[in-house]
């Protein structure tokens, strides 16, 4: 059995290869049986367990903790830590363990980038990233993989110092700027990617330019929200990575509850997009919204790709 460290996963799960693997897995339209459980404590720490089983193929189990206060500990610890286990789906034999945080970062960023490949304008130039945590640099790299035209990156964080630190330390062939005024940046952005723990909307739909693409990665619980109702109203419809768990997100559940959008407005997921059942963006001026909810099937696709890279030598 192989154990893949964070460094090895970083090397083997390159953005072009992983995005292509996720697209191929969705295009096959085979949907593994998937289950999710989230537990939270009174300090907003969460522990997530995901199990996904592709019949006669592989079984993936991810166990990961999300502890937002960890970076403030002495000594500091990563806010996301965990393990992914891969088993043979025919015999149950353990095949691989892998660093859960690195695999999650890579998978999540590739998930959003795959969505953007169908939804962001081909000539998108300015990427605005809301949040400066561990996922942010992966999101920047993955989006620029599918849209190399993104030559300008703006980084906003509730703590300006963290945005500045990321802007100064990230190695990207683009103009990188840390910003303080999110509202001033929103009208400039062609792609807005949110990687936050926000419980109140930070993206104001009234400020979005025609043709903007909004990528919502946080808000994995009903009480969390990254976009306001006007964002959903102006888009008129929502694209998803998966329909399995999307309504557990406040960005979906609240607009549905208030009638801002109907379930018919949840128009397509990655299976629909990758299989050609929906073309994605409808016009250059359309505002598109993509909800990245994650799911065990995506961890399975990623772990399977990682294992294949190991076996290929």
Secondary structure, DSSP 8 states (H G I E B T S, - for coil): -EEE-HHHHHHHS-HHHHHHHHHHHHHTT---EEEEEEEE-TTS-EEEEEEEE-TTSEEEEEEEEE-TTGGGSSS---SEEEEEEEEETTT--EEEEEEHHHHHHHHHHHHHHHHHHHHS-TT--EEEEE--STTHHHHHHHHHHH-TT--EEEEE-SSHHHHHHHHHH---SSEEEE-S-HHHHHTT-SEEEE----SS--B-GGG--TT-EEEE----STT--SB-HHHHHHH-SEEES-SSSGGGSHHHHHHHHTTSS-GGGEEE-HHHHHHTS--S--STT--EEEE----HHHHHHHHHHHHHHHHT-
